[in-house]
Amino acid sequence: MKKKMTGFLALVAASGLALTACSSDGAGDGGESGGEAKDTITLGYIDGWTDGQSMTYLVANQLEKLDYDVEIQPLTDNGPMYAGLANGDIDIWASAWPEVTQASYWEEFGDDLESHSVWYDNAVLTIAVPSYSSIDSMEDLAGNADMFGNEIIGIEPGAGLTEVTETSMMPAYGLDDWTLATSSTAAMLTVLGDAIDNQEEVVVTLWRPFWAYSSYDLKDLEDPKGAMGDPEGLHIISPAGFGEEHPEIAELLEGIQLSDDAYGALESLITSDEYVDDSEGAVEAWLADHSDAFSTIVTE
């Protein structure tokens, strides 16, 4: 059942978004079980979103230890990811936010998808400032527009976080004359880091869990109106019927739930200088210290 990427590649080309195969950092050797070759499993993640990168390489590691051949496809945005899952060109997305952040995508594609696990159950969208900032609440932003140049630094335009910030948070707190500057997660982090280095004011869109909170001294602005939405679960999802077709994989995925400490350690390794170009090595190092991190873990 080695899936063809032809239809999905056409979709991505038509939308002007890039699909880049990642063979050197995530391809498995493949294998056989009972004399029969197992399927090739394609995992997708959004390039630059480290929760997805961390979980994708963890799942890839586990599948390879079950003798599956794994292909990893970094994508650029949510639309191609959900479309690729719905039409079967992507088999697994290991860190979807379908309850709140990506609710509009789930509404559009959810009938053709299934969830196998909520691996983290308290994810939240945030608006954050450096800890030295004089403001503490989103209600303080409108009255301090000059402090921030009427600008919030955001991430990718198609991110659910971007949609919630634009359509819910900014109207709720009277930020009609503000701009949400979108580009990429990496660009946002660069602006954030430069501002902190220079002790300047900056306000950014963030989320938890995310490694930036352990790397920068930040505080989340209070959200008394609940405009950023309720906490939500992070899901491992696939095309509908995938679990029935692959019960061994479904059993593995259903057992994956991570604590804050376990996930934080994984993401810290994935983004560390030592493993920045070696996600597979980061996962192996994490497994050495977290061999009981979830119930279905495969260690050999």
C-alpha positions in Angstrom: 0.0 0.0 0.0 2.8 2.4 -0.8 0.8 5.5 -1.5 1.4 7.7 -4.5 1.9 11.4 -3.9 0.8 12.5 -7.4 -2.5 14.0 -6.5 -1.3 15.7 -3.4 1.7 17.2 -5.2 -0.6 18.7 -7.7 -2.7 20.2 -4.9 0.3 21.7 -3.3 1.7 23.1 -6.6 -1.7 24.6 -7.3 -1.8 26.3 -4.0 1.7 27.7 -4.3 3.0 25.8 -1.3 6.1 23.7 -1.1 6.2 20.0 -0.3 9.7 18.9 0.6 10.7 15.3 1.1 12.9 14.7 4.1 14.9 11.6 3.4 18.2 12.1 5.2 16.6 13.0 8.6 13.6 10.7 8.8 13.6 7.8 6.3 13.5 4.3 7.7 15.2 1.2 6.4 11.9 -0.7 6.1 11.5 -4.3 7.1 9.4 -7.4 6.9 7.3 -9.2 9.4 6.2 -12.8 8.9 7.9 -12.8 5.5 5.6 -10.0 4.2 6.8 -6.5 3.6 5.0 -3.9 5.7 3.5 -0.7 4.3 5.3 2.5 3.9 3.8 5.0 6.3 3.9 8.7 5.5 4.1 11.2 8.4 3.5 14.9 7.9 4.4 17.9 10.0 4.4 21.7 9.6 7.9 22.9 9.0 9.0 25.2 11.9 6.4 23.9 14.4 8.4 22.0 16.9 5.6 20.2 18.6 4.8 18.6 15.3 8.5 17.9 14.6 9.1 16.4 18.0 6.1 14.1 17.9 6.6 13.1 14.2 10.1 11.9 14.8 9.0 10.1 18.0 6.2 8.3 16.1 8.6 7.6 13.2 11.1 6.0 15.6 8.4 3.8 17.0 7.1 2.7 13.6 10.6 1.9 12.4 11.1 -0.3 15.5 8.0 -2.2 14.4 9.7 -2.7 11.0 7.7 -0.1 9.0 9.3 2.0 6.3 8.7 5.6 7.2 8.6 8.7 4.9 8.5 12.2 6.5 6.9 15.1 4.6 7.4 18.6 6.0 4.6 20.9 4.8 4.2 24.6 4.9 0.7 25.2 6.3 -2.5 23.6 7.7 -4.5 23.6 4.5 -2.3 21.2 2.5 -1.9 19.0 5.7 -5.6 18.5 6.2 -6.2 18.0 2.5 -3.4 15.5 2.3 -4.7 13.5 5.2 -8.3 13.6 3.9 -7.3 12.2 0.5 -4.9 9.6 2.0 -1.6 11.0 0.8 -0.5 11.7 4.4 -1.0 8.7 6.8 -0.4 10.3 10.2 -0.2 13.8 11.6 1.2 13.5 15.1 0.3 16.9 16.5 -3.0 18.3 15.3 -5.0 21.0 17.2 -8.5 20.2 15.9 -10.6 21.2 19.0 -10.1 25.0 19.0 -7.0 26.2 17.0 -7.8 24.2 13.8 -11.5 23.8 14.4 -12.3 25.3 11.0 -10.1 22.7 9.2 -11.6 19.9 11.3 -15.1 21.1 10.3 -14.1 21.0 6.7 -12.2 17.7 6.6 -13.1 15.9 9.8 -15.6 13.5 8.2 -12.6 12.0 6.3 -10.3 11.8 9.3 -10.0 9.9 12.6 -8.2 10.7 15.9 -6.1 8.0 17.6 -4.8 9.7 20.7 -4.9 12.9 22.7 -1.2 12.9 23.6 -1.4 16.3 25.5 -4.6 17.6 27.1 -3.9 21.1 28.2 -2.6 23.0 25.1 -3.4 26.7 25.1 -3.0 29.7 22.7 -1.3 32.7 24.2 -0.4 36.3 23.7 3.0 37.0 25.4 5.4 39.7 26.3 8.8 39.8 27.9 8.6 39.4 31.7 10.0 43.0 32.1 7.0 44.5 30.3 4.8 46.8 32.3 1.6 45.3 31.1 -0.1 42.2 32.4 -3.3 41.8 30.5 -4.7 41.9 26.9 -6.9 44.6 28.2 -3.8 46.8 28.6 -2.8 46.6 24.9 -5.3 49.2 23.5 -4.2 51.9 25.9 -0.5 51.2 25.3 -0.4 51.0 21.5 2.6 53.4 21.2 4.6 51.1 23.4 4.3 48.3 20.8 3.9 50.3 17.6 0.3 49.1 17.2 1.7 45.7 16.2 1.5 42.1 17.3 4.2 39.8 15.9 2.6 36.6 14.6 3.5 33.4 12.9 2.3 31.7 9.6 -0.8 33.3 8.0 -2.6 30.0 7.8 -2.0 29.0 11.4 -5.0 28.5 13.6 -3.3 30.8 16.1 -3.3 33.5 13.5 -7.0 33.0 12.8 -8.0 33.1 16.5 -5.9 36.2 17.1 -7.3 38.1 14.2 -11.0 37.1 14.5 -11.4 36.8 18.2 -8.7 38.4 20.4 -8.1 41.6 18.5 -11.8 42.5 18.1 -12.5 41.5 21.7 -9.9 43.9 23.1 -10.5 46.8 20.7 -7.3 46.4 18.6 -9.0 47.5 15.3 -6.1 49.9 14.5 -3.4 47.3 15.3 -1.6 45.1 12.8 -0.9 41.4 13.2 2.4 40.9 11.4 2.5 37.4 10.0 5.4 35.5 8.3 6.8 32.4 10.0 7.4 31.0 13.5 11.2 31.4 12.9 10.8 35.1 12.0 8.6 35.7 15.1 11.2 34.1 17.3 14.0 36.3 15.8 12.0 39.5 16.5 11.3 38.3 20.0 14.9 37.4 20.7 16.2 40.7 19.3 13.7 42.7 21.4 14.7 40.8 24.6 18.4 41.3 23.9 17.8 45.0 23.6 15.3 45.2 26.5 12.6 46.5 24.1 8.8 46.0 24.3 7.3 43.4 22.0 4.1 41.4 22.0 3.9 38.0 20.2 1.5 35.2 19.5 2.6 32.0 21.3 1.2 28.7 22.5 1.8 26.1 25.2 3.5 23.6 25.1 6.4 25.4 23.3 10.1 25.4 23.9 10.3 29.2 23.7 9.1 29.4 27.3 12.1 27.6 28.5 14.5 29.7 26.4 13.1 33.2 27.0 11.8 35.0 30.1 8.2 35.6 29.1 4.8 36.1 30.6 1.4 35.4 29.1 -1.0 38.3 29.1 -4.2 37.6 31.1 -7.2 37.0 28.9 -10.2 37.9 31.0 -12.6 37.7 28.1 -11.4 34.2 27.1 -10.7 35.4 23.5 -7.9 33.0 22.9 -10.2 30.0 23.5 -10.3 27.2 26.0 -7.4 24.7 26.6 -7.5 21.9 24.1 -6.0 18.5 23.4 -3.3 17.7 20.9 -4.3 14.8 18.7 -2.6 12.1 16.5 -4.8 11.9 13.5 -5.0 9.9 10.2 -7.3 9.3 7.3 -10.6 7.7 8.3 -10.2 3.9 8.3 -6.4 3.9 8.8 -6.7 2.4 12.3 -8.9 -0.5 11.0 -6.4 -1.1 8.2 -3.4 -0.9 10.5 -4.5 -2.2 14.0 -0.9 -2.6 15.2 -0.2 1.1 14.5 -3.5 2.2 16.0 -2.7 0.4 19.2 0.7 2.1 19.4 -0.8 5.5 18.8 -3.6 5.1 21.2 -1.1 4.5 24.0 0.8 7.8 23.5 0.1 10.3 26.2 2.9 12.6 27.5 3.3 14.5 30.7 4.6 18.1 30.7 8.0 17.0 31.9 8.4 14.2 29.3 7.2 16.3 26.4 9.3 19.3 27.5 12.4 17.1 27.6 11.7 15.8 24.1 11.2 19.3 22.6 14.2 20.7 24.3 16.4 18.0 22.8 14.8 18.4 19.3 15.6 22.1 19.4 19.0 21.9 21.1 22.2 22.9 19.4 23.4 19.3 19.8 20.5 17.8 17.9 19.3 20.7 15.7 20.2 18.7 12.6 19.6 15.2 14.0 16.0 14.8 15.1 16.4 11.0 15.0 19.3 11.2 17.5 17.3 13.5 19.7 14.5 11.0 20.0 16.9 8.1 20.8 18.6 10.3 23.5 15.1 11.0 24.9 14.1 7.4 24.9 17.2 6.5 26.9 15.9 8.6 29.8 12.2 8.1 29.2 11.7 4.4 28.5 8.4 4.4 30.3 7.0 7.7 29.0 3.8 6.1 27.6 2.1 2.8 27.8 2.8 1.4 24.3 6.4 2.5 24.0 8.7 0.3 21.9 12.3 0.5 23.1 14.1 -2.0 20.9 
